[in-house]
Amino acid sequence: MISRSAQTLHKLFESKPVVQLGDIRAALGNASRATAFRYLALVAYRRSYSHNGRYYTRHNPARYDRFGLFSHQGIHFSCDGSLTATLVRLVHEAEAGRTHHELRELLHVRVQVLLQQAISRATIARERIEKLFVYLHSDPAVRQAQVEQRRRAIEAQATEADLTDTVVIEVLLALLRHPGSKVADVVRRLRGRSPPISLEHVRTVFDRYHLDQLGEKGGSSNC
């Protein structure tokens, strides 16, 4: 006789990374849907936010990636359970907010309707920054910090695109001639060059090659 217990479902989830309701009902001795859900309530599980929630998996915090997501053969799960809660968390956690494209790339599903619903409930906000619509924290203070970070990121991308090999070589040569120089020192020494080399250019080269770490005691990062 098949035992109906939470342990039965624990064994099922341990044997398969992802199951469907039919697998759960079969493991419980062809139990009804209502009975299956009653026993499911006794175990830690997550339902897929993709595939119309047809799949189930054991909720194990260790299996999620740094975004709180877990995927198996194209089936997607979140530590939050629901896709709406996941969207809100991902937007709230992002230092520079997130665009619709960034969220869709992370989650691999359509999210536009849920984003609009979250805005209408005031759980997230949206602002146009340069040419991008960015989804942001509902708290005004946090939102302002995200906006500023997004603007800095956009400026950095523009500088990176404008950074030629000639500029990079000039900055590196200045550092070879004057070891230990900081960003401001290099900018001062390269003043008057053609094409002009800006503070953002120099800072981008420093960031790209981790040059701030040169000359420091120990010579290594905190990684």
C-alpha positions, 0 to 999 in steps of 0.5 A: 500500500502506498503511503500518503505523507509529506515524506512521500513527496520529499522522496519524489522531489529528491528523485527528480529535479522537476515534476508535474502534478500527475507525478505528485498524484501518482506518488500519493497513490493516484490521489485527487487534485485536492489531496495532492495540494493538501500534501504539497502544503506540507513540504517546501516547494516552488511552482514554475513561473514559466509553462503556466505553472505546470511544474514543481520543484523542491525549494532549496535555497542553495540551488538558486543563482545570484538572482534567486532563479533556478532553471531546468531544461528550459523550465524556470523557478524563482525563490519568491514563488510568483513571477510578480514577487520576483519582478518586484524583488529584482527591481528593488535589488538592482543598484541602477533599476532594471529595464524591460529588456534586462528583466526579460533576459533574466527571466526568459518570459514576457513580463510587460503586463506584470510590470504595468500591474506592479506600477499600478499597485505602486510596488515599483515605479518607472522613469525615462532616463535618457532614451530608456524606460527604467523600472525602479524602487517604490521608495523615493530615496532608493529610487533616486539613488538608482536613477543616479547610478543608471545615469552614471552607467549610461555615461560610462557606456558612452565613454567606453564606446568613445575610448580609442586604442590611442587614448588607452595607450596614452594613459598606459604610457603615462602610468609607465612613466609615472608609476603610482599616479592616480586618475587626476594625476594622469588627466593633468599630465595628458592635458592638451593632447589631441584628441582630448583625453577626458577624466572619464576616459582615464577613469574608464581605463583605470576601471578596465585594467584595475589600475587602482590596485597597482602599487597598493600593499599586497597588490591584490584585490579582496576577491 
